[in-house]
């Protein structure tokens, strides 16, 4: 049959004009109307449902301004955001949605029964990892390493959620002369620059090393008496890593090749402190715009150093609890401490073990106390006195005390572009938790110290600031969890969420074999004298589904642990561990057939967003916060 179409090109154009669908009425609405009027009245579940309708709304619901408004009203505990995170920076603004989704899923998973492992990654390198540290938020992970020959040692910084690649990326590598011990890192503002301040302890022999010996061959546990073959010098090193340079390395729009960016160029040495006495437990904190270092010297002394002016002083504790003039303090040991900086004062919470002897009969009495001191950061004072004192675990034999680090809700002088919503904790006052690993009777004792008061300054009603001050009057015992006699607990502390690793009681090595991984949720019961503050009803929730209550089983086993992790933990033991309760990431160093590997266990849903394509549209169909 001959064709009746004489002009096929014009026929195709007319056919396309007839079959072309009109633009949907949803697309006629301007983006300002969606962002300013429609999305603010929707719940998070509704926004996720709208996202799945079309690609236009999919891209629109990823705008950071929407999730910024949700972040202002969210009532869940939020991580201490790094200073480089800003609303207007296109490199990192896609992380705001990740912060919200992880906080919601983590809170839902921890309050569910059972708590499950939702994701697991492996971090492998041709090193022997000795320690690991997860920064708040879970993006940056430090790992201390030593090569197989034992000549090269140091630490590596990994970026786990970079927008350039779908996997982790090495950002910095710093070599040291011995293994870093008691590695500590914190986001700080140092001399007008945002970065990460790291501090660690190193050991070396005075003079030449004895034949066949190296300081790293001996344990780092100060409770073990070591017969050193030579005199040992302890060095506390403090270094600063610039966040701007690290952001440039992981920036997907940079034109500088990665091989031209030095991995150690963003690291700067700040101070180095040497001492003949054992140094341990370095702690970094910021007070009145200056970064300070606090570390333990020996058994009963603390060293405070201003990293800006390099002023330092050694102080000794004077316990407030005294049995009388007929008793003599024979030994005083610092078991744990935590610095609590506020806007007005800078206090330190210390757990002490005091051994007192009755002079006439030589009767010995040993007791554990938690005391609160005020740090003398101005002026030279070698002796500080306790402000308050409470006895802990009377009649119990405690192996270790662990104090959680208080969550930082704001950064001073961070600027208008930084998320200042964290100035006020929307979930209410967050306590400081004290965990006691008790040997006899076997178990875990948990205490909380609640803030003394919350003074709200209504300079801006939409963004009130909170002033918190901790007081031992509001110390309260939360729970006592018993452990079977054949096992020992190892607590990874957190203010409201903790991880408990169960090991064999007969395993006395540096690599205890782990049989179970359990989670602990704080009951959150305040002291009877503590004023009742209900924050959940004061602010409307952006979630349609209500927040789950605290579970009846606050101490339970974590389900769905992968066999690739469970088997080496039971057979080869645990080398190092770290826990970040704000992001729900747990890092465990184990030895497998491939060598030392770092397993990153995630207890919250998260997916890495690629800034190049602004997330994959096909993957969004199965996205679920819970």
Secondary structure, DSSP 8 states (H G I E B T S, - for coil): -----S-HHHHHHHHHHHH-----HHHHS-HHHIIIIIGGGS-HHHHHHHHTT-HHHHHHTT-HHHHHHHHHH--S------TT--SS-TTTTTHHHHHHHHHHHHHHHHTSSS-B--EEEEEE-SSEEEEEEE-TTSSEEEEEEE-TTSS-EEEEEEESS-SS-SS-EEEEEEEESS--EEEEEEEEEETTEEEEEEEEEEEEESSS--TT--GGGS---TTS----SS-EEEEEEEEEEEHHHHHHHH-TT--S-GGGS-TTTTEEEEEEEEESS-EEEEEEEEETTEEEEEEEETTTEEEEEETTT--EEEEEEE-S----TTEEEEEEEEEEEEEEE-SS-EEEEEEEEEEEEETTT--EEEEEEEEEEE---SS--SEEEEEEEEEESTT-EEEEEEE--------TT--TTS-GGGGS-TT----EEEEEEEEETTEEEEEEEEEEEEEEETTSTTS-EEEEEEEEEEEEEEEEEE--TTEEEEEE--SSEEEEEEEETT--SSS--EEEEEEEE------TTS-----TTTS--S-SS------S-SEEE-B---HHHHHHHHHT---EEEEETTTTEEEEEEEETTEEEEEEEESS------TTTTS-TGGGGG----
